[in-house]
Amino acid sequence: MFDNYARNINYLRVSVTNRCNLRCKYCMPEEGVEDHGHDGILRFEEIEHLVRVATQIGVRKVRLTGGEPLVCKNITNLIADIARIPQIDDIAMTTNGILFADMADELRRAGLNRVNFSLDSLNQETFRYITSRGDINRVFRSIDKALDMGMAPIKINTVVMKGINDNEIIDFVKMTKTMPLHVRFIEFMPIGDLPFFKTDQVFTETEIKKTIEQKYELHNAAMVSGNGPARYFAIKDGIGTVGFISAMSNHFCGQCNRIRLTADGKLRSCLFGKQEINLKLALHNRVNDDKLAEMFCKAIREKPNRHHMDEGWGADNRRKMYQIGG
């Protein structure tokens, strides 16, 4: 299924929950997170049904997100159900890594192919400040477990914030020298109306590169398999790669191949857009699969050419990133 800008939309990101076991300051408030309750979010069988319908219009890749997807009871059952859909050839997950190590074997057996870890600091004190809680050693154990299992490519997503963790950029790059990890530096974005975001804390791709190049020479690297927007580089003799996701300074919308399904059943064609199609309501009204497929097609036809987050997204968007799906 191609949108109006000749982009092949074959990737569905599914948020299975808005709940999380961390409270990253740029993402989720400490208090006031709405609890949708069991009836307010999609049931796993509804997610599987919608993924199956999405394959009718060309979706072949699924990523499970949240919130934190691993706080969902029986998440492996959902993975196994999606893995049984013949047209799906890739199931991935984004996690904060707190729970992954203890669940990794079961997740892999269920059909999980790849995993991305969100990790904004390698320092316990800074990690605790950013996340408001959590043991960084559990994340390290999860990364080691994924490496031992050969779940390549393993990507580390790091949001760079000036004055908070920009002094760790080189430490993250060093990881790619000795381990087959793909560290993606992400520009700080206004991913909600939370007061933590400050424009003077944005550390751009250009600034990150300059920091790295004070110690390492960056060379173009082959595209890392997956569905993300990062541009990849490597350092001399590095086993892994360094990637940049620059939504603020150099948007990547021309290569976007995704649509998003929120935990409460809304279909969005753009993370930073405001249009949503209520698929949960359609399921409640027993809309048939042909009509559901047409709702997917409508979202793709209405997918915008680009986002306008850099023009002030957060102020008038009632949905925050954790409510949409990271």
NORTA-V139560 format. One record per residue. N is the residue number from 1. RES is the residue in one letter. SS is DSSP state (2 for helix, 1 for strand, 0 for the rest). OMEGA is omega in whole degrees, 0 to 359 (none if undefined). D_CENTER is the distance of its C-alpha to the mean C-alpha in Angstrom with 2 decimals. Layout:
n->N res->RES ss->SS omega->OMEGA d_center->D_CENTER
n->N res->RES ss->SS omega->OMEGA d_center->D_CENTER
//
This chain:
n->1 res->M ss->0 omega->178 d_center->21.93
n->2 res->F ss->1 omega->176 d_center->22.13
n->3 res->D ss->0 omega->184 d_center->21.57
n->4 res->N ss->0 omega->180 d_center->24.26
n->5 res->Y ss->0 omega->175 d_center->23.10
n->6 res->A ss->0 omega->175 d_center->23.32
n->7 res->R ss->0 omega->180 d_center->19.60
n->8 res->N ss->1 omega->185 d_center->19.12
n->9 res->I ss->0 omega->184 d_center->16.52
n->10 res->N ss->0 omega->191 d_center->15.79
n->11 res->Y ss->1 omega->180 d_center->12.11
n->12 res->L ss->1 omega->174 d_center->11.08
n->13 res->R ss->1 omega->185 d_center->7.83
n->14 res->V ss->1 omega->173 d_center->9.54
n->15 res->S ss->1 omega->182 d_center->9.27
n->16 res->V ss->0 omega->179 d_center->12.14
n->17 res->T ss->0 omega->170 d_center->13.04
n->18 res->N ss->0 omega->179 d_center->13.03
n->19 res->R ss->0 omega->179 d_center->14.73
n->20 res->C ss->0 omega->178 d_center->13.81
n->21 res->N ss->0 omega->172 d_center->16.19
n->22 res->L ss->0 omega->177 d_center->15.46
n->23 res->R ss->0 omega->180 d_center->16.12
n->24 res->C ss->0 omega->190 d_center->14.48
n->25 res->K ss->0 omega->182 d_center->16.84
n->26 res->Y ss->0 omega->188 d_center->14.67
n->27 res->C ss->0 omega->192 d_center->12.54
n->28 res->M ss->0 omega->178 d_center->14.85
n->29 res->P ss->0 omega->179 d_center->18.65
n->30 res->E ss->0 omega->180 d_center->20.82
n->31 res->E ss->0 omega->172 d_center->22.78
n->32 res->G ss->0 omega->177 d_center->22.69
n->33 res->V ss->0 omega->183 d_center->19.46
n->34 res->E ss->0 omega->176 d_center->20.55
n->35 res->D ss->0 omega->182 d_center->21.07
n->36 res->H ss->0 omega->184 d_center->20.88
n->37 res->G ss->0 omega->184 d_center->22.90
n->38 res->H ss->2 omega->183 d_center->23.09
n->39 res->D ss->2 omega->184 d_center->24.44
n->40 res->G ss->2 omega->180 d_center->21.96
n->41 res->I ss->0 omega->178 d_center->18.90
n->42 res->L ss->0 omega->171 d_center->18.73
n->43 res->R ss->0 omega->182 d_center->20.50
n->44 res->F ss->2 omega->180 d_center->19.21
n->45 res->E ss->2 omega->176 d_center->22.02
n->46 res->E ss->2 omega->177 d_center->21.02
n->47 res->I ss->2 omega->179 d_center->17.46
n->48 res->E ss->2 omega->179 d_center->19.17
n->49 res->H ss->2 omega->182 d_center->21.67
n->50 res->L ss->2 omega->176 d_center->19.30
n->51 res->V ss->2 omega->180 d_center->17.42
n->52 res->R ss->2 omega->177 d_center->20.97
n->53 res->V ss->2 omega->181 d_center->21.98
n->54 res->A ss->2 omega->178 d_center->19.06
n->55 res->T ss->2 omega->178 d_center->20.36
n->56 res->Q ss->2 omega->181 d_center->23.58
n->57 res->I ss->2 omega->168 d_center->22.19
n->58 res->G ss->0 omega->178 d_center->20.46
n->59 res->V ss->0 omega->180 d_center->17.02
n->60 res->R ss->0 omega->185 d_center->16.87
n->61 res->K ss->1 omega->181 d_center->13.30
n->62 res->V ss->1 omega->172 d_center->11.12
n->63 res->R ss->1 omega->177 d_center->7.75
n->64 res->L ss->1 omega->183 d_center->8.16
n->65 res->T ss->1 omega->176 d_center->6.13
n->66 res->G ss->0 omega->15 d_center->8.27
n->67 res->G ss->0 omega->177 d_center->9.83
n->68 res->E ss->0 omega->186 d_center->10.33
n->69 res->P ss->2 omega->185 d_center->10.86
n->70 res->L ss->2 omega->173 d_center->13.66
n->71 res->V ss->2 omega->180 d_center->15.81
n->72 res->C ss->0 omega->178 d_center->16.55
n->73 res->K ss->0 omega->176 d_center->19.95
n->74 res->N ss->0 omega->179 d_center->20.44
n->75 res->I ss->2 omega->180 d_center->16.82
n->76 res->T ss->2 omega->177 d_center->18.42
n->77 res->N ss->2 omega->178 d_center->20.61
n->78 res->L ss->2 omega->179 d_center->17.86
n->79 res->I ss->2 omega->180 d_center->16.54
n->80 res->A ss->2 omega->179 d_center->20.20
n->81 res->D ss->2 omega->180 d_center->20.84
n->82 res->I ss->2 omega->181 d_center->18.15
n->83 res->A ss->2 omega->180 d_center->19.39
n->84 res->R ss->0 omega->177 d_center->22.81
n->85 res->I ss->0 omega->190 d_center->22.01
n->86 res->P ss->0 omega->186 d_center->23.77
n->87 res->Q ss->0 omega->181 d_center->21.81
n->88 res->I ss->0 omega->182 d_center->18.39
n->89 res->D ss->0 omega->180 d_center->18.26
n->90 res->D ss->1 omega->175 d_center->14.80
n->91 res->I ss->1 omega->182 d_center->12.81
n->92 res->A ss->1 omega->180 d_center->9.74
n->93 res->M ss->1 omega->169 d_center->7.80
n->94 res->T ss->1 omega->184 d_center->5.41
n->95 res->T ss->1 omega->174 d_center->8.28
n->96 res->N ss->0 omega->172 d_center->10.39
n->97 res->G ss->0 omega->182 d_center->13.05
n->98 res->I ss->0 omega->185 d_center->15.85
n->99 res->L ss->0 omega->192 d_center->16.72
n->100 res->F ss->2 omega->187 d_center->15.54
n->101 res->A ss->2 omega->183 d_center->18.82
n->102 res->D ss->2 omega->184 d_center->21.03
n->103 res->M ss->2 omega->192 d_center->19.20
n->104 res->A ss->2 omega->182 d_center->18.30
n->105 res->D ss->2 omega->180 d_center->21.46
n->106 res->E ss->2 omega->178 d_center->21.22
n->107 res->L ss->2 omega->180 d_center->17.65
n->108 res->R ss->2 omega->179 d_center->18.82
n->109 res->R ss->2 omega->181 d_center->21.96
n->110 res->A ss->2 omega->179 d_center->20.22
n->111 res->G ss->0 omega->178 d_center->18.51
n->112 res->L ss->0 omega->182 d_center->15.12
n->113 res->N ss->0 omega->189 d_center->15.04
n->114 res->R ss->1 omega->180 d_center->12.25
n->115 res->V ss->1 omega->171 d_center->10.08
n->116 res->N ss->1 omega->178 d_center->7.78
n->117 res->F ss->1 omega->173 d_center->9.09
n->118 res->S ss->1 omega->183 d_center->8.43
n->119 res->L ss->0 omega->187 d_center->12.05
n->120 res->D ss->0 omega->178 d_center->13.79
n->121 res->S ss->0 omega->174 d_center->17.31
n->122 res->L ss->0 omega->182 d_center->19.57
n->123 res->N ss->0 omega->184 d_center->22.28
n->124 res->Q ss->2 omega->183 d_center->22.83
n->125 res->E ss->2 omega->179 d_center->24.32
n->126 res->T ss->2 omega->177 d_center->21.66
n->127 res->F ss->2 omega->180 d_center->18.92
n->128 res->R ss->2 omega->179 d_center->20.95
n->129 res->Y ss->2 omega->183 d_center->21.39
n->130 res->I ss->2 omega->187 d_center->17.75
n->131 res->T ss->2 omega->182 d_center->16.67
n->132 res->S ss->0 omega->180 d_center->20.10
n->133 res->R ss->0 omega->174 d_center->20.47
n->134 res->G ss->0 omega->180 d_center->19.49
n->135 res->D ss->0 omega->183 d_center->21.00
n->136 res->I ss->2 omega->180 d_center->19.45
n->137 res->N ss->2 omega->176 d_center->21.64
n->138 res->R ss->2 omega->177 d_center->19.79
n->139 res->V ss->2 omega->178 d_center->16.59
n->140 res->F ss->2 omega->179 d_center->18.92
n->141 res->R ss->2 omega->179 d_center->20.42
n->142 res->S ss->2 omega->178 d_center->17.21
n->143 res->I ss->2 omega->178 d_center->16.50
n->144 res->D ss->2 omega->180 d_center->20.18
n->145 res->K ss->2 omega->179 d_center->20.03
n->146 res->A ss->2 omega->177 d_center->17.31
n->147 res->L ss->2 omega->180 d_center->19.52
n->148 res->D ss->2 omega->181 d_center->22.58
n->149 res->M ss->2 omega->180 d_center->21.24
n->150 res->G ss->0 omega->182 d_center->20.46
n->151 res->M ss->0 omega->184 d_center->16.91
n->152 res->A ss->0 omega->352 d_center->16.59
n->153 res->P ss->0 omega->177 d_center->14.71
n->154 res->I ss->1 omega->185 d_center->13.12
n->155 res->K ss->1 omega->177 d_center->10.69
n->156 res->I ss->1 omega->180 d_center->10.73
n->157 res->N ss->1 omega->184 d_center->8.54
n->158 res->T ss->1 omega->176 d_center->11.35
n->159 res->V ss->1 omega->183 d_center->11.90
n->160 res->V ss->1 omega->181 d_center->15.59
n->161 res->M ss->1 omega->183 d_center->17.95
n->162 res->K ss->0 omega->178 d_center->21.59
n->163 res->G ss->0 omega->180 d_center->23.98
n->164 res->I ss->0 omega->181 d_center->21.51
n->165 res->N ss->0 omega->180 d_center->19.92
n->166 res->D ss->2 omega->177 d_center->20.97
n->167 res->N ss->2 omega->180 d_center->23.79
n->168 res->E ss->2 omega->184 d_center->21.55
n->169 res->I ss->2 omega->182 d_center->20.31
n->170 res->I ss->2 omega->179 d_center->23.08
n->171 res->D ss->2 omega->177 d_center->22.45
n->172 res->F ss->2 omega->180 d_center->18.91
n->173 res->V ss->2 omega->180 d_center->20.48
n->174 res->K ss->2 omega->180 d_center->23.18
n->175 res->M ss->2 omega->183 d_center->20.83
n->176 res->T ss->2 omega->179 d_center->20.40
n->177 res->K ss->2 omega->187 d_center->24.20
n->178 res->T ss->2 omega->182 d_center->24.87
n->179 res->M ss->0 omega->180 d_center->21.81
n->180 res->P ss->0 omega->179 d_center->19.88
n->181 res->L ss->1 omega->180 d_center->16.59
n->182 res->H ss->1 omega->183 d_center->14.45
n->183 res->V ss->1 omega->179 d_center->13.72
n->184 res->R ss->1 omega->176 d_center->11.63
n->185 res->F ss->1 omega->185 d_center->13.03
n->186 res->I ss->1 omega->177 d_center->11.23
n->187 res->E ss->1 omega->178 d_center->13.77
n->188 res->F ss->0 omega->185 d_center->14.16
n->189 res->M ss->0 omega->174 d_center->13.49
n->190 res->P ss->0 omega->189 d_center->15.27
n->191 res->I ss->0 omega->178 d_center->12.43
n->192 res->G ss->0 omega->180 d_center->15.23
n->193 res->D ss->0 omega->180 d_center->18.96
n->194 res->L ss->0 omega->184 d_center->18.91
n->195 res->P ss->0 omega->183 d_center->21.79
n->196 res->F ss->0 omega->184 d_center->20.10
n->197 res->F ss->0 omega->174 d_center->18.91
n->198 res->K ss->0 omega->183 d_center->21.74
n->199 res->T ss->2 omega->181 d_center->22.04
n->200 res->D ss->2 omega->174 d_center->24.12
n->201 res->Q ss->2 omega->178 d_center->21.33
n->202 res->V ss->1 omega->177 d_center->19.28
n->203 res->F ss->0 omega->190 d_center->19.65
n->204 res->T ss->0 omega->176 d_center->19.38
n->205 res->E ss->2 omega->180 d_center->18.61
n->206 res->T ss->2 omega->180 d_center->22.41
n->207 res->E ss->2 omega->179 d_center->23.05
n->208 res->I ss->2 omega->179 d_center->20.63
n->209 res->K ss->2 omega->180 d_center->22.34
n->210 res->K ss->2 omega->178 d_center->25.71
n->211 res->T ss->2 omega->181 d_center->25.03
n->212 res->I ss->2 omega->186 d_center->24.13
n->213 res->E ss->2 omega->172 d_center->27.09
n->214 res->Q ss->0 omega->181 d_center->29.48
n->215 res->K ss->0 omega->184 d_center->29.19
n->216 res->Y ss->0 omega->171 d_center->27.67
n->217 res->E ss->0 omega->181 d_center->28.14
n->218 res->L ss->0 omega->177 d_center->25.06
n->219 res->H ss->1 omega->178 d_center->25.57
n->220 res->N ss->1 omega->180 d_center->23.66
n->221 res->A ss->0 omega->177 d_center->21.81
n->222 res->A ss->0 omega->178 d_center->21.17
n->223 res->M ss->0 omega->178 d_center->17.89
n->224 res->V ss->0 omega->183 d_center->15.69
n->225 res->S ss->0 omega->184 d_center->15.04
n->226 res->G ss->0 omega->188 d_center->11.78
n->227 res->N ss->0 omega->187 d_center->10.36
n->228 res->G ss->0 omega->184 d_center->8.80
n->229 res->P ss->0 omega->187 d_center->11.00
n->230 res->A ss->0 omega->168 d_center->12.17
n->231 res->R ss->1 omega->192 d_center->15.93
n->232 res->Y ss->1 omega->177 d_center->17.20
n->233 res->F ss->1 omega->177 d_center->20.33
n->234 res->A ss->1 omega->173 d_center->22.27
n->235 res->I ss->0 omega->183 d_center->24.97
n->236 res->K ss->0 omega->179 d_center->28.36
n->237 res->D ss->0 omega->179 d_center->28.52
n->238 res->G ss->0 omega->178 d_center->24.85
n->239 res->I ss->0 omega->180 d_center->23.41
n->240 res->G ss->0 omega->181 d_center->19.75
n->241 res->T ss->1 omega->175 d_center->18.31
n->242 res->V ss->1 omega->181 d_center->17.11
n->243 res->G ss->1 omega->180 d_center->14.58
n->244 res->F ss->1 omega->175 d_center->14.20
n->245 res->I ss->1 omega->192 d_center->11.71
n->246 res->S ss->0 omega->183 d_center->14.28
n->247 res->A ss->0 omega->183 d_center->13.32
n->248 res->M ss->0 omega->188 d_center->16.40
n->249 res->S ss->0 omega->185 d_center->19.06
n->250 res->N ss->0 omega->188 d_center->18.44
n->251 res->H ss->0 omega->188 d_center->16.15
n->252 res->F ss->0 omega->188 d_center->15.00
n->253 res->C ss->2 omega->181 d_center->15.48
n->254 res->G ss->2 omega->180 d_center->18.20
n->255 res->Q ss->2 omega->185 d_center->16.00
n->256 res->C ss->0 omega->181 d_center->13.43
n->257 res->N ss->0 omega->192 d_center->13.59
n->258 res->R ss->1 omega->165 d_center->11.31
n->259 res->I ss->1 omega->188 d_center->12.05
n->260 res->R ss->1 omega->176 d_center->10.46
n->261 res->L ss->1 omega->182 d_center->12.26
n->262 res->T ss->0 omega->182 d_center->12.37
n->263 res->A ss->0 omega->179 d_center->13.82
n->264 res->D ss->0 omega->167 d_center->17.13
n->265 res->G ss->0 omega->177 d_center->17.36
n->266 res->K ss->1 omega->178 d_center->16.81
n->267 res->L ss->1 omega->180 d_center->15.78
n->268 res->R ss->1 omega->179 d_center->14.40
n->269 res->S ss->0 omega->181 d_center->14.72
n->270 res->C ss->0 omega->179 d_center->13.08
n->271 res->L ss->0 omega->187 d_center->10.55
n->272 res->F ss->0 omega->175 d_center->13.50
n->273 res->G ss->0 omega->181 d_center->16.22
n->274 res->K ss->0 omega->180 d_center->18.29
n->275 res->Q ss->0 omega->179 d_center->19.48
n->276 res->E ss->0 omega->175 d_center->18.64
n->277 res->I ss->1 omega->188 d_center->20.44
n->278 res->N ss->1 omega->180 d_center->21.33
n->279 res->L ss->2 omega->178 d_center->20.98
n->280 res->K ss->2 omega->178 d_center->21.78
n->281 res->L ss->2 omega->179 d_center->25.03
n->282 res->A ss->2 omega->177 d_center->25.75
n->283 res->L ss->2 omega->179 d_center->25.46
n->284 res->H ss->2 omega->180 d_center->27.71
n->285 res->N ss->0 omega->177 d_center->30.16
n->286 res->R ss->0 omega->174 d_center->30.17
n->287 res->V ss->0 omega->183 d_center->29.23
n->288 res->N ss->0 omega->187 d_center->29.77
n->289 res->D ss->2 omega->179 d_center->27.28
n->290 res->D ss->2 omega->179 d_center->28.72
n->291 res->K ss->2 omega->175 d_center->28.12
n->292 res->L ss->2 omega->178 d_center->24.57
n->293 res->A ss->2 omega->178 d_center->23.98
n->294 res->E ss->2 omega->177 d_center->25.61
n->295 res->M ss->2 omega->173 d_center->23.23
n->296 res->F ss->2 omega->180 d_center->20.31
n->297 res->C ss->2 omega->179 d_center->22.54
n->298 res->K ss->2 omega->179 d_center->23.26
n->299 res->A ss->2 omega->181 d_center->19.64
n->300 res->I ss->2 omega->178 d_center->19.38
n->301 res->R ss->2 omega->183 d_center->22.80
n->302 res->E ss->0 omega->180 d_center->21.89
n->303 res->K ss->0 omega->183 d_center->18.69
n->304 res->P ss->0 omega->179 d_center->19.60
n->305 res->N ss->0 omega->181 d_center->20.42
n->306 res->R ss->0 omega->175 d_center->18.20
n->307 res->H ss->0 omega->179 d_center->16.64
n->308 res->H ss->0 omega->180 d_center->18.97
n->309 res->M ss->2 omega->182 d_center->16.88
n->310 res->D ss->2 omega->178 d_center->19.12
n->311 res->E ss->2 omega->177 d_center->22.05
n->312 res->G ss->0 omega->184 d_center->21.17
n->313 res->W ss->0 omega->193 d_center->18.34
n->314 res->G ss->2 omega->191 d_center->18.22
n->315 res->A ss->2 omega->185 d_center->21.90
n->316 res->D ss->2 omega->178 d_center->22.32
n->317 res->N ss->0 omega->184 d_center->19.03
n->318 res->R ss->0 omega->181 d_center->19.48
n->319 res->R ss->0 omega->177 d_center->15.91
n->320 res->K ss->0 omega->186 d_center->13.63
n->321 res->M ss->2 omega->183 d_center->9.86
n->322 res->Y ss->2 omega->177 d_center->10.15
n->323 res->Q ss->2 omega->182 d_center->12.45
n->324 res->I ss->2 omega->183 d_center->10.41
n->325 res->G ss->0 omega->185 d_center->7.05
n->326 res->G ss->0 omega->none d_center->4.14
//
